[in-house]
Amino acid sequence: MKSKLKMSIKGWLFAVIFFVFAVYAGFIQYHYDGIKDIDVTFLFTNLGDYIWSLISLIIIVILYVAFSLVPSRKLTLLPNIFMLMTAGQILVQAYYTLPRLNIIGLVVELIFTITHLMLAYYLTKISFDVIDNDNDKKGYFNNWFNQLKKSLMQNYRELTIFMILYILIRSITVISVTIK
């Protein structure tokens, strides 16, 4: 049975405020760096980019899994801050594609923003499912591993889709920046 992410109103409010702050900070950074516009192009042939994208995704997943070892939901905030800041920066990049009328680049950057947010959502959901496991019959690590396996099996379709999107988009996009 699929369940929704059970998070408090304060948690959702913090996430939304932090995401908006990340977007605002991105606009300030781009303004003071003198960035005029961004051109997004695509390069499909660089195998090294695919491997680097896979490695960065594995690191993100390992961070979420590692933070689920500690039975505190508040620690999951740390990888979420990283993901929200990255998603905010990508949204700012999407905005800066508009002066060049790079519609395909804009759409890809928006899909990449959604991909980051959905990865954060599903990885947080899995972490919360593992943290909220109260079954202490066989030992902490055994219960942790069993709950992690159960939660991954419940969410593997969505997680796989967003992981593939992350790897593809991150590895094929090439960003060119025009400075004032």
Order of alpha helices (4+ residues) and beta strands (2+ residues): alpha-beta-alpha-alpha-alpha-alpha-beta
